[in-house]
Amino acid sequence: MSDLKSVVVLTRRLNAGDPGNPHMHLALTAEERTRSRHRFEDLSGGPVFMLQLPRGTVLQQGDRLQSETGTIVLITAKPEPVLTVRANHPLSLLQAAYHLGNRHVPLEITPEYLRLAPDPVLSHLLVHRGLEVLEEIQPFQPEVGAYGHHHHSHPRQEEAS
């Protein structure tokens, strides 16, 4: 009897208009979604996923990847520890985004909140500025950046339309 797990080698990100429904899903943290070459093993006995994507590929919630054999895998944002920042005034939230951006902190930006990886120094800075900072376990979807290799519109932008 063999204990070998199946290996799904993901080599291509599908474009939004490409046909194909996902056969399975892969939940990754924000940091894991920045890896273009990596092995992810499901400890519950599922398949082993091998990423072999072009360098610089940054995956987002809802991206679909295709394997060498045609299997399509849906990428989801895995809940992880984060700080969620809220403000009573939109200008306070904008100012916080400015200060965090100056520190090159990966940051999820929405009209209602900012989200970043846990950091006690930054948490103290934000609280000192009068912002509400909550420690949570949530999916984290930081901005890709001006030079990110992402090919379709951001999900929050689509919701706003």
C-alpha positions, -999 to 999 in steps of 0.1 A, spaced: 0 0 0 14 34 -10 13 66 11 21 88 -19 -1 118 -22 -11 132 -56 9 162 -67 -9 191 -86 17 212 -104 2 246 -110 20 264 -139 -5 290 -153 -28 317 -140 -60 319 -160 -73 352 -172 -107 364 -161 -123 355 -194 -107 320 -197 -132 292 -194 -131 265 -167 -146 259 -133 -124 251 -104 -119 214 -95 -105 223 -60 -94 252 -40 -62 263 -22 -63 287 7 -31 308 11 -20 336 35 -11 369 20 26 361 23 21 327 6 3 343 -23 35 362 -31 54 329 -37 57 319 -73 77 287 -66 66 267 -36 52 234 -23 20 234 -2 10 203 15 -24 197 29 -20 179 63 -55 166 62 -45 142 34 -54 163 3 -31 167 -26 3 184 -26 3 217 -46 34 228 -64 35 264 -76 57 269 -107 45 303 -118 64 332 -135 87 351 -111 69 381 -95 34 365 -97 12 378 -68 -20 358 -64 -53 373 -52 -85 360 -38 -105 344 -67 -75 338 -90 -77 305 -109 -45 284 -116 -42 256 -140 -21 225 -137 -1 208 -164 -29 182 -167 -57 208 -169 -69 208 -133 -81 242 -122 -76 254 -87 -93 284 -71 -71 306 -48 -87 318 -16 -74 342 10 -68 321 41 -78 338 74 -47 348 94 -38 371 123 -42 408 114 -47 442 128 -79 459 115 -78 497 119 -109 519 119 -114 556 124 -142 580 132 -132 603 104 -122 593 68 -92 618 70 -78 599 100 -79 567 81 -62 584 51 -35 598 73 -29 563 89 -26 548 54 0 575 45 21 568 76 20 531 71 28 535 34 59 555 44 70 524 63 64 501 33 39 480 53 18 456 33 -16 471 37 -52 463 27 -71 495 21 -109 499 20 -131 529 26 -141 515 61 -108 501 74 -71 494 69 -57 459 76 -21 450 82 0 422 97 3 422 135 30 446 148 30 460 183 50 491 174 26 500 146 -4 492 167 9 516 194 14 543 168 -21 539 154 -37 539 189 -17 570 198 -32 587 167 -67 580 181 -76 551 158 -94 519 168 -71 488 164 -86 453 166 -66 421 166 -85 396 144 -83 365 123 -94 375 88 -84 370 52 -57 396 44 -55 411 9 -29 438 8 -25 461 -22 -3 446 -49 16 478 -55 23 500 -85 46 474 -101 28 442 -91 22 416 -117 -16 414 -115 -38 412 -146 -74 420 -135 -93 445 -115 -93 443 -77 -124 426 -62 -132 456 -40 -132 479 -71 -157 456 -88 -180 457 -57 -179 495 -58 -191 496 -94 
